[in-house]
Amino acid sequence: MSLAKLLTGFDDSALEELEQRHRLLPEVKAAYQRMQQAAAGDGIELALVSSYRSFAQQARIWTAKYTGQRPVYNKAQQQIDISPLDGFAKIEAILLYSALPGASRHHWGTDLDVFDKAAVTTDYQVQLLDAEYQQGGPFYALDQWLQQRAARFGFFRPYQRDQGGVAKEAWHLSYRPLAEHYLNNFDEIMLTDAIAQSELPDKALLLEYIPLIYQRYVCNICKE
């Protein structure tokens, strides 16, 4: 298995399925299931919103946002119109909540977005909004539980707070034993090659800003 292909979302051969449509690396799946069992003992029904995403899947999300077919949100989580924006401003608006294809931690099979199924009705549509995980929101108890216990199972939250790159994402968990190694081995060349081979809109502009995207939106995470 090529590490570059794994890290940029082009190799899913090592993944295992769980919870129907979701996939993770075997070690991550096992750790998640242990955490899920522990959470159940505390009345929390830990469930996945998102896990592995391929380059192609991330490219569809990115392109839909770039072309105005899918909503884009600002830091206040209000929907904004990005059509008047030019150059990096338009890219930056999307990067706040959606990784550039090839640069998403969801490519690695180590990262997942979670919610508490027991806290909402069966027809509830999870929005992955900060308000859902804050006091008064349906997933506040989950947020507090993860803060106290996620590390016991090897998980941390890379977007625990806004550091000037990706916005705060209380729902995003990363499996440290593998993800830390992957981040240390992921570089600008891998990302450049992935984008160069793609058919993303304004590809030349994206390639121009790879160094900045890499530093601000890939390496700039909460490591504690």
Order of alpha helices (4+ residues) and beta strands (2+ residues): alpha-beta-beta-alpha-beta-alpha-beta-beta-alpha-beta-alpha-alpha-beta-beta-alpha-alpha-alpha-alpha
